[in-house]
Amino acid sequence: MKRCLILLLALLLTVPALAEQAEIPVLQSAREALETLGYPISDEAVAQTLAYQRRMQEWYKTAGIQLSDRWDSREELAYLLLQCQGLGVYDYDALTWSPTSERVYAFDAEFFHVAGMYTEFLQGIQAIMPEAKITAVREDLSGMDEDLGGSRKVYFDFNDHAYVVKLRSDGDWFNGEMIDFVNQVLETEGLPNRLHMVSDPFDQVVMLICGTEQEAAALRTLLGVEAPEADAGFDLLNWLGNLLGW
């Protein structure tokens, strides 16, 4: 389910849907399959998925690109439904994010609010981890240069235990090592679940769940995506750089 760059960029310009009424039963099947696995999908997320599919179909038609058979498959629709459900609602004036799911957190790996990107990320993790308490989040940007390179430190309390991580700064791009660090925290705290990426490794929108590897594997099977390689981590920025010759 590797998405080409042109589709990835188009994802940024549209709101995640079906063009034909006859295809709606496939959408309903995808929704029911997600709910069977424990991921309820709201009517708002369904509407966003439908709107997205229509706009993307129009975009492809204008560009003269033939849609693949996968476009309206149950796998693809389940993927988009889950993504829309997990993206939450962002207020660009107040620079605040609100969750729309307790089961999945989806976020654009290129953040709008660069200074608070890991604060927003931890808000998303808190939303899908109600059994934990993440507080006192603070980001130290003193190690970053004027080009947003260098490094930053992220401080936070997890269940009243203090943690800090130093991360390489990739400008407005999320550093996936933060996901690994949170999983280390979960292990240290003795919690059974871990963060699992269930989105396509080459999708700019990252989808995370907090659960067991078995739960993640079942969800990836429904979505038609492969598990990320154990030693690869999340490094979309490097993938884009190699592709574009940066």
N, C-alpha and C positions, 0 to 999 in steps of 0.2 A: 504494500500500500504506500509505496514511495511517491510522494507528490513532487511534481516538477516545480521549478522555481516560479514559473508564470502563474501556476495555480496558487502557490504559497503567497505571492504578492497580491493576487486577486482577493485572497482571504482577508487581507488587511483593509480592502476598500469597500467591502460589502458586509451586510449583516447576514449570518448564516441563515434550500427548500424544494417542493414538487410542482411541476408545471401542469400535469394532467390529473384530473380528478380520479382517473382509473388507477393512478399509482398510490393513492392514499392508503389502501389496505396494506401496502408494503410498509408504509410509514407506521401504521398502527401496529403491525407485527413487530417492527423494530422497537417501538415503545414498550410493548408488552414484554418483549424479551429482556429489555433493560430492567423493567420493574420486577420481573421474576428473579433476577440476580440481586435485587435490593437497591436499585437506582431509580427512584420515581422521577418521572419527567412531567413538568408542569405544562399547562396549556400554553403559557407564554413561550416556553422553549420550543414547543411544537410550532407555534406561529412564526417564531424566528427562523426555524429550520425551513419551513415552507417559503418564507420570503427570500431566504438565502438561495434556495434552489432555483427559484424563478429568476432572480437577478443574475445568477451565475449562468443560467441557460441563455439568457438574453446576451450576456457578455460573450459567451462562446460563439453564439450565432453571429454576432456582429464581427467577431474576430475571424470567422470562417474556420473555426476549429471543431472537429467532430467529437462529440461526447462519447466516452467509453461506455461499455455495457455496465460497468460498475457504478456509474453515476447515480442510478436510482435503485441500487441493490439494498438489501436489508442491512448489510454490513456498513455501507457508506452512510445510510440514514441513521443507523444506531450511533455511529461515530459523531455525526453532526448534532443529533439530539443531545447526547451526553455533553458535548462541547458547549452547546448553548445553555444547557442547564447549569454548568459549572462556572461560566464566565463571570457571573455576578453582575452588579450594576455599578458603573463608575461615574462619579460626578467630577467632570473635568474642571469646573470652576472652584470647587472646594477641595479638589485632589483627595477625595475619599472614595473608598470602595466598600460595597455591601454584598455579602454572600447571598446566593440564591439556592444553595444546596448544602446539605450536611454530609453528603456522600462523595462528591467529586469537586475538585477545585481545578479550574482551567484558567490559564493566564497567558498573555502574549509575552514571549521571551524578550521582546524589546519594550521596555517600560517607558511610559509617558512621564511619570514622576521619578526622575533618576535619583534624587536625593533621598527618597523614601522607599525605594523599590523593595528592599528586604523587609522593611516594616510592613508593607502591603502583602508581601509573600507570607510572612508569619501570620497575618490576619487570615489569609486564605487557609493556612494550615490549621489554625485554631478552629475555623469553621467546620472542618471535617474531622476534628479531633476533640470532641466535646469532653472526653474524659480527662483531658489535660488542661493546664492553665498556663498560658504564655503571656507574660506581663513584662513591664519595664523595658520595652524594646527601645534601643537607641543605636543610631548609626554615626560612627566617627569617620568623617570624610577628609580628615586632615592629611591622610596619606595619598590623596588623589591630586593629580596635576591639572593644569588648565585644559588639557585635552581629554579629561576624564579617564586617564590611564592611572597607573600606580595601584593603590590598594585601598580598601576600606575595612573597618572593623565593625562588626555587628554584635551588640550586647543584648542579652535578653535573659529573663528568668523563666525557667520551665519547672512548674510545680514547686516554686519558691527556691529553686537551685539556680545559681548564677552561671551563665555560659557566655563565652565570647569566641568569635571566629574571625580570622583575618582572611579576606578574599581578594583575589586579583580583580581589579576594576576593568571591565570591558565596555566602558562607556555607558550607553543606555541598555546594554544587553545583560541579561541575567546570567550569573555564574552558577552553573549546575552543581558545583561543589557544595553549595548551600544545602541541597537536597541530601547529599551524602552526610553532611554534618548533622542535620536534624535526625537522620536515621541513627547516627552514633549516639545522639542524645537519648533517643528512645531506648536504645540498648542499655545505656548507662542507667536510665531510670527504671529499667526492668519491665518495660511495657512490651506486650507480645506483638503488636502490629508495627508495620513499617510503611513508609511512603513508597508507592510504586507508580512509575510512569506507565500509563496505558495508552498514550497517544503515539502516533507514528514518530519515530526518532527524528524524521526530517520535517516534521510539521512545526511551524513557528509557534503555534498555540500548544502549550504543554498541558496535559491533563494528568492530574495526580489523584490517587485514592490512598486511604490509610486502611490497611488490612493485611491479610495473609497473602503469601505468594500464590496459594491456590485460588483465592478470590481474584487476584490480579490476572492469573492465567485464564480463568473462565471468562473474564470480561474482555481480555485481548482476543480470545477466540471469537467472541461475538462480533467484535469490532474489526476483525481481520487484520490485526497488527501483530508484529513479532515482538518478543521481549527484547529490551535493550541488552546489548552485550555487557557481560559483567564487568569487563575492564575498559569499556568504552566511555561510560558516563554520558552526561548530556552536554554536548558541545556543538550546538547548532551554529554558533558563530564561526568556528573553525571550518565547518562544512561549507558554509556560505562563502567564506574567504577562499577556500580551495576552488570552489566552483567558479567564482568571479575573478580569480587571480589576484586577490588582495595581497 
